[in-house]
C-alpha cells in the first residue's frame, strides 16, 4: 500500500461536502454545514426530500457515485446497514466514485463490523473512513446539539471535528473503526429500557387519576429525570407520534445490539424485552411513527384508552 497522502485542511468555500440521506435528521444536519459556508452535493432515493437543501443552493445528483465525484468529504445517514452497504460499497456507491484523499463519514446507526469493513475497503483506495452515529433525534438535528459518537483514525477525526461541531455539542472519539457504532449500541440499550419506564410511569399516573402534565413537573427535575422523560413524555401526553426517530429504525438498532451482545456471550434481557414491546408497536401499524408510540402498545396491554386521556 502506498503511503497515505496528506489530506487537505477543511474550510468553508474550499471543502466540498457531499450528503447522502436527507430524511428527518439528515436534512437539518446538512443544512448546518451549508449555513456555515460549505457547498453541498446531495443524493436521496426520494429526490423530493432534498428540496429544502436544493433551495439553499445544494446540487442534486442521481447516485452516490456522483456525490463522491464532486466532493472532498461525503456524509451518509440512511436507514439500515444494507442501505449503508449499497450507498458506500455498491456498484454506483461512494467508493466507486472516490478519489485518493477523500473522506467518508457514515452517521447511520449501523453494524460495527460493517464500519470496520468499510474502513478496510476505503483504505485500499487511499480514502479515510469514519463511523459517527448520532443521538438526539430530530430536535438535536435541528438545533445542532447532537451527541456524535466517533470511530476512526485519530488524525482523520480531528480534521473532520470542525464539521461535527456544526452539528453537535458532544463529540467524542471512542477509538478506531467500529467503535462509534459500538458506543451507539450502548446508547440505544440505555434508551430502550428507559422508554419502557417512561410509559409505565405515565400509565400508572393515568390509572391513579393524576394530572400528567403536573406529574412531569414534579418528576422531570428530580432523580428520575432523563432525556426521554423530558422530550418524549410530553409528546406521548399530547398524542404526538410524529417521528423524530422511526420505530422501525429503533428495532433495527436493538437487533444489532442484541446480535453484538450474543457474539460477546452477553445476556441483555431488558433490551430483549424492549425489542419485543416495540415489535408490538409495529404490529399495531406504527412502524413509521416515532419511538414515543411505545405508549400505545403498553396502553393496549393494560386496556387503557390512551387517546382518551388526551381529551
C-alpha positions in Angstrom: 0.0 0.0 0.0 1.3 3.5 -0.9 1.9 5.9 1.9 -1.2 8.0 2.5 -1.3 11.4 1.0 -1.7 14.3 3.4 -5.4 15.3 3.5 -6.4 18.9 2.8 -7.4 21.2 5.6 -11.2 21.7 5.9 -12.5 25.2 5.3 -15.8 26.9 4.1 -15.6 27.9 0.5 -12.8 25.4 -0.1 -14.0 22.0 1.1 -16.8 20.4 -1.0 -19.4 18.5 1.0 -21.4 15.5 -0.2 -24.5 14.4 1.7 -26.4 11.2 1.2 -29.7 10.7 3.1 -31.9 13.8 3.6 -34.5 12.4 5.9 -35.8 13.6 9.3 -32.3 14.3 10.6 -30.0 14.4 7.6 -31.6 17.4 6.0 -31.1 19.6 9.1 -27.6 18.3 9.6 -26.5 19.1 6.1 -28.3 22.5 6.4 -26.0 23.4 9.3 -22.9 22.8 7.1 -24.3 24.8 4.3 -25.2 27.7 6.6 -21.5 27.7 7.7 -20.5 28.3 4.1 -19.9 24.8 2.7 -21.1 23.9 -0.7 -23.1 20.6 -0.9 -23.9 17.9 -3.4 -26.8 15.8 -2.3 -28.5 12.5 -3.1 -31.6 10.8 -1.7 -33.6 7.9 -3.1 -36.7 10.1 -2.8 -35.4 13.2 -4.6 -38.3 15.4 -3.3 -36.8 15.1 0.2 -33.8 17.2 -0.9 -36.0 20.2 -1.9 -35.2 22.3 1.1 -31.4 21.9 0.6 -31.6 22.5 -3.1 -33.4 25.8 -2.3 -30.4 26.7 -0.2 -28.1 26.0 -3.2 -27.3 22.3 -2.9 -26.7 20.4 -6.2 -28.9 17.3 -6.6 -27.3 14.4 -8.4 -28.5 10.9 -9.4 -26.3 8.5 -7.5 -23.9 8.2 -4.5 -21.1 7.8 -7.1 -21.8 11.2 -8.5 -21.8 12.7 -5.0 -18.3 11.3 -4.4 -17.0 12.6 -7.7 -18.0 16.1 -6.7 -17.0 16.0 -3.0 -14.0 16.1 -0.7 -16.0 14.7 2.3 -19.1 12.6 1.9 -21.5 12.1 4.8 -24.1 9.3 4.8 -27.1 8.9 7.1 -29.5 6.3 5.8 -31.9 3.7 7.2 -30.4 0.2 7.6 -27.0 -1.5 7.3 -28.0 -2.8 3.9 -28.5 0.8 2.8 -25.1 1.8 4.1 -23.5 -1.2 2.2 -25.3 -0.2 -1.0 -24.6 3.6 -1.0 -20.9 3.2 0.0 -19.8 -0.2 -1.4 -22.4 -0.8 -4.1 -21.8 -0.6 -7.9 -22.7 3.1 -8.0 -21.7 3.7 -4.4 -19.4 6.3 -2.9 -16.2 4.3 -3.2 -16.8 3.7 -6.9 -16.6 7.5 -7.4 -13.9 8.2 -4.8 -10.5 9.7 -5.3 -7.4 9.4 -3.1 -7.6 11.8 -0.1 -11.3 11.8 0.2 -13.1 11.1 3.5 -16.3 9.1 4.1 -18.3 9.8 7.3 -21.2 7.4 7.9 -23.5 8.8 10.5 -26.1 6.0 10.2 -26.6 3.7 13.2 -25.2 0.5 11.7 -23.2 -2.6 12.4 -19.8 -2.2 13.9 -18.5 -5.0 11.7 -19.7 -3.1 8.6 -17.9 0.1 9.7 -14.7 -2.0 10.0 -15.2 -3.5 6.6 -15.8 -0.1 5.0 -12.7 1.3 6.7 -10.6 -1.5 5.2 -12.1 -1.1 1.7 -11.6 2.7 1.9 -8.0 2.4 3.0 -7.2 0.4 -0.1 -8.3 3.4 -2.2 -6.5 6.0 -0.1 -9.8 7.1 1.4 -10.4 7.8 5.1 -13.5 6.3 6.7 -15.2 7.4 9.9 -18.2 5.9 11.6 -20.1 8.7 13.5 -23.6 7.7 14.6 -25.6 10.3 16.5 -28.1 10.7 19.3 -30.6 13.5 19.9 -33.3 12.8 17.4 -35.0 15.4 15.2 -34.7 18.1 17.8 -31.0 17.6 18.3 -30.5 17.6 14.5 -32.5 20.9 14.1 -30.7 22.6 17.0 -27.2 21.4 16.2 -27.0 19.7 19.6 -26.5 16.1 18.7 -24.2 13.7 20.6 -21.8 12.3 18.0 -20.0 9.0 18.8 -17.0 8.7 16.6 -14.8 5.8 15.4 -11.8 6.3 13.1 -8.1 7.2 13.0 -7.3 10.0 15.4 -5.9 12.4 12.7 -8.9 11.9 10.5 -11.4 12.5 13.3 -9.5 15.6 14.4 -9.6 17.0 10.9 -13.3 16.5 10.5 -14.2 17.7 14.0 -14.9 21.3 12.9 -17.8 19.9 10.8 -19.0 17.7 13.6 -19.1 20.8 15.9 -21.6 22.4 13.5 -24.0 19.5 14.0 -23.5 18.6 17.7 -22.3 19.8 21.0 -20.9 16.4 22.3 -18.3 14.9 20.0 -16.2 12.1 21.5 -13.8 9.8 19.6 -14.2 6.3 21.0 -11.4 4.7 19.2 -10.8 3.1 15.8 -13.2 2.0 13.1 -16.5 0.5 14.5 -16.0 2.0 18.0 -18.5 4.8 17.3 -21.1 2.1 16.3 -20.4 0.1 19.5 -20.9 3.2 21.6 -24.2 3.9 19.8 -25.4 0.4 20.8 -24.7 1.4 24.4 -26.8 4.5 23.9 -29.7 2.6 22.4 -29.6 0.0 25.2 -30.0 2.8 27.7 -32.8 4.4 25.8 -34.7 1.1 25.2 -35.3 0.3 28.9 -35.7 4.0 29.7 -38.6 4.3 27.3 -40.4 1.4 29.0 -40.1 3.1 32.3 -41.5 6.4 30.9 -44.5 4.5 29.5 -45.1 2.6 32.7 -44.9 5.7 34.8 -47.4 7.6 32.6 -49.8 4.7 32.7 -49.6 4.5 36.5 -50.3 8.2 36.7 -53.3 7.8 34.4 -54.8 5.0 36.4 -54.2 6.9 39.6 -56.2 9.8 38.2 -53.3 12.3 38.3 -52.8 15.3 36.0 -50.0 14.1 33.7 -48.5 17.5 33.0 -48.3 18.3 36.7 -46.7 14.9 37.4 -44.0 15.7 34.8 -43.3 19.0 36.5 -42.6 17.1 39.7 -40.5 14.2 38.5 -38.6 15.5 35.5 -36.2 17.7 37.5 -35.5 15.1 40.2 -33.6 11.8 40.4 -36.0 10.3 37.8 -35.2 12.9 35.2 -34.0 11.7 31.7 -33.8 12.9 28.1 -36.7 10.5 27.3 -38.8 11.8 30.1 -38.2 15.4 29.2 -38.6 15.1 25.4 -40.8 12.0 24.8 -43.3 12.0 27.6 -44.9 15.4 26.6 -45.3 14.0 23.1 -47.0 10.9 24.4 -49.3 13.0 26.6 -50.2 15.2 23.5 -50.8 12.2 21.3 -48.0 13.4 19.0 -46.4 10.4 17.4 -44.7 12.1 14.5 -41.2 10.6 14.0 -38.2 12.2 15.5 -36.8 8.7 15.1 -38.7 5.9 13.5 -39.9 2.8 15.4 -38.7 0.5 12.6 -35.2 2.1 12.8 -35.1 1.7 16.6 -36.0 -2.0 16.2 -33.1 -2.3 13.8 -30.8 -0.8 16.3 -31.9 -3.1 19.1 -31.4 -6.1 16.8 -27.8 -5.0 16.1 -27.1 -4.6 19.8 -28.6 -8.0 20.7 -26.6 -9.7 17.9 -23.4 -8.0 19.1 -24.2 -8.9 22.7 -24.8 -12.6 21.7 -21.4 -12.6 19.9 -19.8 -11.4 23.2 -21.7 -14.1 25.3 -23.6 -11.3 27.0 -27.3 -11.6 28.1 -29.3 -8.4 27.9 -32.9 -9.4 29.0 -34.0 -5.8 29.4 -33.1 -4.9 25.9 -34.7 -8.1 24.6 -38.0 -7.2 26.4 -37.9 -3.7 24.9 -37.5 -5.1 21.4 -40.5 -7.4 21.9 -42.6 -4.5 23.1 -41.6 -2.4 20.1 -42.4 -5.3 17.8 -46.0 -5.0 19.2 -45.9 -1.3 18.2 -45.1 -2.4 14.6 -47.9 -5.0 14.8 -50.3 -2.2 15.6 -49.3 -0.3 12.4 -46.9 2.2 13.9 -43.6 1.2 12.3 -43.1 4.7 10.8 -44.2 6.6 13.8 -41.8 8.0 16.4 -40.4 5.8 19.2 -42.8 7.5 21.7 -45.5 5.3 20.1 -44.4 2.6 22.6 -47.1 4.1 24.9 -49.8 2.8 22.5 -48.6 -0.8 22.7 -48.3 -0.6 26.5 -51.7 1.1 26.9 -53.2 -1.7 24.8 -51.5 -4.3 27.0 -53.2 -2.6 30.0 -56.5 -1.9 28.2 -56.1 1.8 28.7 -57.6 4.0 26.0 -54.6 6.3 25.7 -56.2 8.7 23.2 -59.0 9.0 25.8 -56.5 10.5 28.3 -55.8 13.4 25.9 -59.4 14.8 25.8 
